[in-house]
């Protein structure tokens, strides 16, 4: 095709293509205007009755002072520590730490060998049971990801297997007895070198946390009594203590509180003793709590104190937090309000599209908001197969509908 022919082709074909597109768009619009039905897809969703909150988390806490020197922390985050137990060791130099590590290694080995060679230690079936139980504990810990007792479980398995070897082999018997004597000498020597190390002990029992924000001594449960909105707002004006010379803190009570200011019109939704769920924005998690106290309405606001005894590692470091208190949460199928209808039998439901025809599906309304309902299927009996399911296409229309009516 030469250039002149190509130019003629373009002049003839392009206008025709444009005309066809315009005709198609007009026809589609006309079909849409003539068809009064619109459609949407039903989907599973959750609808809450809640109130947004901002407030303070208050708990019983005690800071753990640090000390000068090289501090070696012995506790993990969230680990339970008994009163008088060691939280950390303080050494004068790095070499002292190496000596301590060697001391602990020798102590562990000596303990295992002493157990294996002790005449009164278990033997026979009792020993086999101990070994099997320890192996089971290790397997369960590995599958669940709970390694909190791994060190103790491994030590137990070590001493039990050494005990079995000691009983079965005369050569092992002699070797272990000699090794135990040598380790005991080494242990005594290393023990004498531990005099320069000092321990930081827990003044009270509790859960250890290395996170300290300075409010530990300022915000205590006794400050929540008779709290009003202005009092709670004044918490923001407190000056937290510096975290210098502080190793961490002990959470000394499993009970903790969340004090929030809410609008006065929500007073009827709060009653002491009621259970609610609280979603904390900081951890993106919902925790169950109980209404502990409800304050008086002052200038359209009131303070509600919520209480929890649930130990959650993520909640240990909460302080000034935003979130929402959830009074009720329903899960169902969300449908637009204009889709809900009452059929000729007086049933409430929606129409779905099957093979271009409309069919009625009875539903029960669980909750609603401004523009939609949360529903669940509500068949008359077990034989009723009119079940609304997520993913069904729902008819939205102003005209009357009946079962089997063509809508497409």
VENGI-V271906 format. One record per residue. N is the residue number from 0. RES is the residue in one small letter. PHI is phi in whole degrees, -180 to 180 (* if undefined). Layout:
N&RES&PHI ; N&RES&PHI
//
This chain:
0&x&* ; 1&x&-82 ; 2&x&-56 ; 3&x&-69 ; 4&x&-65 ; 5&x&-63 ; 6&x&-66 ; 7&x&-67 ; 8&x&-62 ; 9&x&-64 ; 10&x&-66 ; 11&x&-87 ; 12&x&-79 ; 13&x&-59 ; 14&x&-61 ; 15&x&-65 ; 16&x&-62 ; 17&x&-63 ; 18&x&-62 ; 19&x&-63 ; 20&x&-64 ; 21&x&-62 ; 22&x&-62 ; 23&x&-64 ; 24&x&-64 ; 25&x&-65 ; 26&x&-65 ; 27&x&-65 ; 28&x&-64 ; 29&x&-65 ; 30&x&-65 ; 31&x&-67 ; 32&x&-70 ; 33&x&-76 ; 34&x&-90 ; 35&x&-79 ; 36&x&-97 ; 37&x&-124 ; 38&x&-137 ; 39&x&-148 ; 40&x&-106 ; 41&x&-77 ; 42&x&-145 ; 43&x&-75 ; 44&x&-156 ; 45&x&-122 ; 46&x&-127 ; 47&x&-114 ; 48&x&-106 ; 49&x&-148 ; 50&x&-138 ; 51&x&-73 ; 52&x&-138 ; 53&x&-142 ; 54&x&-167 ; 55&x&-123 ; 56&x&-91 ; 57&x&-126 ; 58&x&-149 ; 59&x&-84 ; 60&x&-136 ; 61&x&-141 ; 62&x&-73 ; 63&x&-109 ; 64&x&-69 ; 65&x&-89 ; 66&x&-151 ; 67&x&-75 ; 68&x&123 ; 69&x&-92 ; 70&x&-97 ; 71&x&-114 ; 72&x&-74 ; 73&x&-106 ; 74&x&-115 ; 75&x&-90 ; 76&x&-60 ; 77&x&81 ; 78&x&-78 ; 79&x&-78 ; 80&x&-127 ; 81&x&-83 ; 82&x&-59 ; 83&x&85 ; 84&x&-81 ; 85&x&-73 ; 86&x&-103 ; 87&x&-155 ; 88&x&-116 ; 89&x&-116 ; 90&x&-119 ; 91&x&-86 ; 92&x&-156 ; 93&x&-66 ; 94&x&-64 ; 95&x&-64 ; 96&x&-66 ; 97&x&-63 ; 98&x&-64 ; 99&x&-64 ; 100&x&-63 ; 101&x&-66 ; 102&x&-61 ; 103&x&-67 ; 104&x&-63 ; 105&x&-66 ; 106&x&-61 ; 107&x&-63 ; 108&x&-65 ; 109&x&-66 ; 110&x&-60 ; 111&x&-66 ; 112&x&-70 ; 113&x&-64 ; 114&x&-65 ; 115&x&-66 ; 116&x&-98 ; 117&x&-74 ; 118&x&-62 ; 119&x&-89 ; 120&x&-65 ; 121&x&-60 ; 122&x&-148 ; 123&x&62 ; 124&x&-62 ; 125&x&-62 ; 126&x&-68 ; 127&x&-60 ; 128&x&-64 ; 129&x&-62 ; 130&x&-64 ; 131&x&-64 ; 132&x&-63 ; 133&x&-67 ; 134&x&-62 ; 135&x&-64 ; 136&x&-62 ; 137&x&-65 ; 138&x&-66 ; 139&x&-64 ; 140&x&-63 ; 141&x&-66 ; 142&x&-72 ; 143&x&-91 ; 144&x&78 ; 145&x&-97 ; 146&x&-107 ; 147&x&-63 ; 148&x&-109 ; 149&x&-62 ; 150&x&-62 ; 151&x&-66 ; 152&x&-63 ; 153&x&-66 ; 154&x&-64 ; 155&x&-63 ; 156&x&-62 ; 157&x&-63 ; 158&x&-71 ; 159&x&-69 ; 160&x&-69 ; 161&x&-64 ; 162&x&-61 ; 163&x&-64 ; 164&x&-62 ; 165&x&-61 ; 166&x&-76 ; 167&x&-91 ; 168&x&-128 ; 169&x&-69 ; 170&x&-66 ; 171&x&-63 ; 172&x&-57 ; 173&x&-68 ; 174&x&-65 ; 175&x&-70 ; 176&x&-63 ; 177&x&-68 ; 178&x&-64 ; 179&x&-63 ; 180&x&-65 ; 181&x&-67 ; 182&x&-65 ; 183&x&-65 ; 184&x&-64 ; 185&x&-65 ; 186&x&-63 ; 187&x&-62 ; 188&x&-67 ; 189&x&-69 ; 190&x&-63 ; 191&x&-68 ; 192&x&-88 ; 193&x&-90 ; 194&x&-65 ; 195&x&-81 ; 196&x&-95 ; 197&x&-124 ; 198&x&-105 ; 199&x&-97 ; 200&x&-104 ; 201&x&-79 ; 202&x&-73 ; 203&x&-139 ; 204&x&-78 ; 205&x&171 ; 206&x&-96 ; 207&x&-83 ; 208&x&-141 ; 209&x&-84 ; 210&x&-86 ; 211&x&-130 ; 212&x&-115 ; 213&x&91 ; 214&x&-94 ; 215&x&-56 ; 216&x&-94 ; 217&x&-92 ; 218&x&-109 ; 219&x&-123 ; 220&x&-54 ; 221&x&-68 ; 222&x&-75 ; 223&x&-88 ; 224&x&-71 ; 225&x&65 ; 226&x&-75 ; 227&x&-112 ; 228&x&-55 ; 229&x&-67 ; 230&x&-63 ; 231&x&-68 ; 232&x&-63 ; 233&x&-69 ; 234&x&-59 ; 235&x&-68 ; 236&x&-90 ; 237&x&-68 ; 238&x&-105 ; 239&x&-68 ; 240&x&-71 ; 241&x&-71 ; 242&x&-89 ; 243&x&-69 ; 244&x&58 ; 245&x&-122 ; 246&x&-82 ; 247&x&171 ; 248&x&-147 ; 249&x&-116 ; 250&x&-85 ; 251&x&-91 ; 252&x&-145 ; 253&x&-70 ; 254&x&-81 ; 255&x&-140 ; 256&x&-131 ; 257&x&-129 ; 258&x&-98 ; 259&x&-133 ; 260&x&-102 ; 261&x&-130 ; 262&x&-61 ; 263&x&-62 ; 264&x&-70 ; 265&x&-91 ; 266&x&-56 ; 267&x&-69 ; 268&x&-93 ; 269&x&-114 ; 270&x&-143 ; 271&x&-53 ; 272&x&98 ; 273&x&-69 ; 274&x&-95 ; 275&x&-136 ; 276&x&-108 ; 277&x&-122 ; 278&x&-95 ; 279&x&-99 ; 280&x&-61 ; 281&x&-62 ; 282&x&-112 ; 283&x&50 ; 284&x&-144 ; 285&x&-102 ; 286&x&-122 ; 287&x&-74 ; 288&x&-141 ; 289&x&-123 ; 290&x&-70 ; 291&x&-89 ; 292&x&-155 ; 293&x&-125 ; 294&x&-82 ; 295&x&-80 ; 296&x&-74 ; 297&x&-133 ; 298&x&53 ; 299&x&81 ; 300&x&-133 ; 301&x&-150 ; 302&x&-102 ; 303&x&-117 ; 304&x&-108 ; 305&x&-104 ; 306&x&-128 ; 307&x&-144 ; 308&x&-120 ; 309&x&-86 ; 310&x&-80 ; 311&x&-135 ; 312&x&-58 ; 313&x&-70 ; 314&x&-85 ; 315&x&-64 ; 316&x&-106 ; 317&x&-71 ; 318&x&-143 ; 319&x&-92 ; 320&x&-132 ; 321&x&-109 ; 322&x&177 ; 323&x&-151 ; 324&x&-93 ; 325&x&-104 ; 326&x&-84 ; 327&x&-151 ; 328&x&-135 ; 329&x&-118 ; 330&x&-118 ; 331&x&-167 ; 332&x&-108 ; 333&x&-89 ; 334&x&-134 ; 335&x&-64 ; 336&x&-64 ; 337&x&-72 ; 338&x&-86 ; 339&x&-78 ; 340&x&-140 ; 341&x&-119 ; 342&x&-82 ; 343&x&-67 ; 344&x&-93 ; 345&x&81 ; 346&x&-86 ; 347&x&-91 ; 348&x&-177 ; 349&x&-133 ; 350&x&-104 ; 351&x&-113 ; 352&x&-100 ; 353&x&-135 ; 354&x&53 ; 355&x&70 ; 356&x&-120 ; 357&x&-94 ; 358&x&-136 ; 359&x&-80 ; 360&x&-130 ; 361&x&-68 ; 362&x&-139 ; 363&x&-115 ; 364&x&-81 ; 365&x&-95 ; 366&x&-161 ; 367&x&-152 ; 368&x&-131 ; 369&x&-63 ; 370&x&-126 ; 371&x&-151 ; 372&x&-114 ; 373&x&-107 ; 374&x&-128 ; 375&x&-136 ; 376&x&-59 ; 377&x&-135 ; 378&x&-68 ; 379&x&-67 ; 380&x&-153 ; 381&x&-68 ; 382&x&-83 ; 383&x&-72 ; 384&x&-96 ; 385&x&-84 ; 386&x&-109 ; 387&x&-80 ; 388&x&-128 ; 389&x&-59 ; 390&x&100 ; 391&x&-66 ; 392&x&-89 ; 393&x&-104 ; 394&x&-88 ; 395&x&-113 ; 396&x&-158 ; 397&x&-98 ; 398&x&-79 ; 399&x&-69 ; 400&x&-124 ; 401&x&-141 ; 402&x&-59 ; 403&x&89 ; 404&x&-72 ; 405&x&-72 ; 406&x&-121 ; 407&x&-139
//
